[in-house]
Protein backbone atom coordinates (compact mmCIF):
# COMPACT_ATOMS: atom_id res chain seq x y z
CA UNK A 1 0.00 0.00 0.00
CA UNK A 2 2.86 2.42 0.79
CA UNK A 3 4.48 1.60 -2.55
CA UNK A 4 1.25 2.40 -4.44
CA UNK A 5 0.86 5.70 -2.54
CA UNK A 6 4.45 6.58 -3.41
CA UNK A 7 3.85 5.78 -7.08
CA UNK A 8 0.69 7.91 -7.22
CA UNK A 9 2.36 10.95 -5.64
CA UNK A 10 5.53 10.37 -7.64
CA UNK A 11 3.47 10.30 -10.81
CA UNK A 12 1.88 13.63 -10.00
CA UNK A 13 5.33 15.10 -9.46
CA UNK A 14 6.65 13.39 -12.60
CA UNK A 15 3.91 14.87 -14.73
CA UNK A 16 4.92 18.28 -13.48
CA UNK A 17 8.47 17.59 -14.54
CA UNK A 18 7.25 16.30 -17.90
CA UNK A 19 5.18 19.42 -18.36
CA UNK A 20 8.15 21.65 -18.93
CA UNK A 21 6.03 24.71 -19.88
CA UNK A 22 2.35 25.74 -19.81
CA UNK A 23 0.31 28.24 -21.80
CA UNK A 24 -3.25 29.40 -21.26
CA UNK A 25 -6.08 30.39 -23.53
CA UNK A 26 -5.74 34.08 -22.73
CA UNK A 27 -2.05 33.76 -21.76
CA UNK A 28 -2.37 36.83 -19.59
CA UNK A 29 -2.24 34.86 -16.36
CA UNK A 30 0.45 32.24 -15.66
CA UNK A 31 -1.62 30.84 -12.78
CA UNK A 32 -4.53 29.98 -15.08
CA UNK A 33 -2.11 28.15 -17.36
CA UNK A 34 -0.99 25.97 -14.47
CA UNK A 35 -4.59 25.27 -13.49
CA UNK A 36 -5.45 24.37 -17.09
CA UNK A 37 -2.51 21.97 -17.25
CA UNK A 38 -3.61 20.06 -14.16
CA UNK A 39 -7.20 20.01 -15.41
CA UNK A 40 -5.96 18.43 -18.67
CA UNK A 41 -4.07 15.80 -16.67
CA UNK A 42 -7.16 15.12 -14.55
CA UNK A 43 -9.21 14.81 -17.77
CA UNK A 44 -6.59 12.35 -19.16
CA UNK A 45 -6.10 14.68 -22.16
CA UNK A 46 -2.43 14.67 -23.23
CA UNK A 47 -3.11 16.89 -26.25
CA UNK A 48 -4.57 19.65 -24.08
CA UNK A 49 -1.66 19.32 -21.63
CA UNK A 50 0.92 19.38 -24.44
CA UNK A 51 -0.54 22.61 -25.83
CA UNK A 52 0.58 24.22 -22.57
CA UNK A 53 4.18 22.98 -22.82
CA UNK A 54 6.88 25.23 -24.26
CA UNK A 55 8.37 23.81 -27.49
CA UNK A 56 11.90 24.31 -26.09
CA UNK A 57 11.18 22.23 -22.97
CA UNK A 58 13.51 19.25 -22.79
CA UNK A 59 10.88 16.71 -21.82
CA UNK A 60 9.03 14.52 -24.30
CA UNK A 61 5.36 15.33 -24.98
CA UNK A 62 2.80 13.46 -22.90
CA UNK A 63 1.14 10.49 -24.60
CA UNK A 64 -1.99 8.42 -24.08
CA UNK A 65 0.28 5.81 -22.48
CA UNK A 66 1.40 8.41 -19.91
CA UNK A 67 -2.25 9.14 -19.10
CA UNK A 68 -2.86 5.49 -18.14
CA UNK A 69 -0.93 6.20 -14.96
CA UNK A 70 -3.42 8.92 -13.99
CA UNK A 71 -6.53 6.88 -14.75
CA UNK A 72 -8.42 6.41 -11.49
CA UNK A 73 -6.86 9.48 -9.87
CA UNK A 74 -8.70 12.65 -9.05
CA UNK A 75 -6.37 15.65 -9.26
CA UNK A 76 -7.59 18.97 -7.91
CA UNK A 77 -5.75 22.28 -7.86
CA UNK A 78 -6.19 23.61 -4.34
CA UNK A 79 -4.28 26.84 -4.89
CA UNK A 80 -1.80 28.64 -7.12
CA UNK A 81 0.49 31.50 -6.22
CA UNK A 82 2.52 33.67 -8.54
CA UNK A 83 5.95 33.63 -6.91
CA UNK A 84 7.78 35.75 -9.46
CA UNK A 85 6.99 37.36 -12.81
CA UNK A 86 8.78 39.57 -15.27
CA UNK A 87 8.19 40.28 -18.94
CA UNK A 88 9.28 36.85 -20.20
CA UNK A 89 9.33 34.46 -17.22
CA UNK A 90 7.10 33.52 -14.31
CA UNK A 91 7.25 31.03 -11.47
CA UNK A 92 3.99 29.61 -10.17
CA UNK A 93 3.62 27.46 -7.07
CA UNK A 94 0.69 25.05 -7.24
CA UNK A 95 -0.76 22.94 -4.45
CA UNK A 96 -2.59 19.94 -5.85
CA UNK A 97 -4.60 17.25 -4.15
CA UNK A 98 -4.39 13.68 -5.41
CA UNK A 99 -7.10 11.23 -4.45
CA UNK A 100 -7.97 7.69 -5.49
CA UNK A 101 -9.55 4.53 -4.14
CA UNK A 102 -6.01 3.30 -3.47
CA UNK A 103 -5.28 6.08 -0.96
CA UNK A 104 -6.69 6.04 2.54
CA UNK A 105 -6.97 9.84 2.35
CA UNK A 106 -6.19 12.52 -0.25
CA UNK A 107 -2.55 13.62 -0.48
CA UNK A 108 -1.27 17.15 -1.16
CA UNK A 109 1.71 17.91 -3.37
CA UNK A 110 3.32 21.33 -3.85
CA UNK A 111 5.15 22.05 -7.10
CA UNK A 112 6.80 25.09 -8.65
CA UNK A 113 6.63 25.56 -12.39
CA UNK A 114 8.71 27.88 -14.54
CA UNK A 115 6.76 29.46 -17.38
CA UNK A 116 8.18 31.41 -20.30
CA UNK A 117 6.53 33.42 -23.02
CA UNK A 118 6.52 31.90 -26.48
CA UNK A 119 4.96 33.87 -29.31
CA UNK A 120 3.16 35.96 -26.70
CA UNK A 121 1.78 32.99 -24.75
CA UNK A 122 2.76 31.71 -21.33
CA UNK A 123 3.98 28.10 -21.62
CA UNK A 124 5.52 25.73 -19.07
CA UNK A 125 9.28 25.20 -19.29
CA UNK A 126 9.68 23.05 -16.22
C-alpha positions, 0 to 999 in steps of 0.5 A: 500500500505504501508503494502504491501511494508513493507511485501515485504521488511520484506520478503527480510530481513526474507529470509536473516535470514532464510538463516543462512549460504551460500556456493558457487560452488568454495567456495573460495569467500564468496561474490559469495556465498551471490550473489548465494543465492540471485540469488536462491531466485530470481529464486524461487529455495529453493533447490539451496538456501538451498545448501548454508545454513550451516547445523548447522544454527538454521533456518529451510530450505526454502520450496516451500511455502516460495518461494510463498512470493517472486513470483512477486518480482525481487531481484537484488544484487547491491553490496557485500563487505567482511567486515571481513574474517579469516580462518573459518568465514567471514562477507559479507554485501550485498545491494539488490534491491527489485522491484515489480509491487506493489512498486512505486519504487525499494527499497534497503535493506542492510544485513550482513551475517555470513558465516562459513566453513563447509567441506571446503565450505563457507556456511551461518550461519546467 
